[in-house]
Each structure stands twice: as C-alpha cells, then as structure tokens.
C-alpha cells in the first residue's frame, strides 16, 4: 500500500509549488488495519452530522424533541428517574452499576463479546420485569427511553 502526501505551498493560485512524495506501508500496517477493523463501531453511521442523519425515534419524545436530546440528557433523566423509583422499589438499586453507571454510558453494544451481550440482555430483562408494576409511572418511561437508546 502506498500513501501519497501532497504538500501545497505558496500564497496564490499561480504561485503554488507542489511537493509530492510517497511512503511504502510499514509491516505493522496490516495488523493495525485489522485491529481498527475489529474495533470499528457498527454505530459509526450515527456519529455523522445530526443534520444529515435520519431523525431519532423515541419511546418518550416526539419529532424534533427526540432529535434535540442527546444521549447525555437522556442518561441524566433516567438516572434521576431511577433514583426516584428506588425510593419506592429498592430492588432497582441492583441495576445501577450495570445499566446506569458512567461505564454503562460509554458501552457500545456492537463492540461487546457474545458473552457480555448475553449478560447485558439478562440484566435488561431483569430490570424490565422489575419495572413492570410501575410501567404507567412517568419515571419508568424515562428509564425505558435510556435502555432503548443506549442498549437497543
């Protein structure tokens, strides 16, 4: 593989001097490429400019509101809602570390191993069962919004 660099120098269009050179790929490039490909997120398409991607679908919010709220905002809403529901149902505290921690906020499901995905699915199923009796409560809707957006 050859990488081509062009360095354009000068101030005006007519006064530009172009310097081109090439560098042969290093022996480590194939392994680096393999590592990058392995860790590439399948969610990369979601990281593009907000105006060029399709509108966000939401369980709780409609249209423009759903698109304007970022994941950090949804996270804050869900954590506050979880804390409120924990005062009524203390069993929900067991999900804080796995589904509502700073680490969970950074979790990309597409990069997890099959074993870790199975563990995550199990935790999500457990919290859904625990939330069942409170499904009509507004805090539960905010928690569900977080679970849907973050863990799909």
Protein Blocks (a to p, Z undefined) as FASTA:
>chain_A
ZZdddddedjblmlpccddddddddfklmmmmmmmmmmpcfklmmmmcfklpccdddfkb
gcjlmmmpcfklmmmmmmmmmmmmmmmmmmlmmmmmmmmcmklmmpcfklpcfklmmmmm
mmmmmmmmmmmmmmmpmklmmmmmmmmmmnZZ
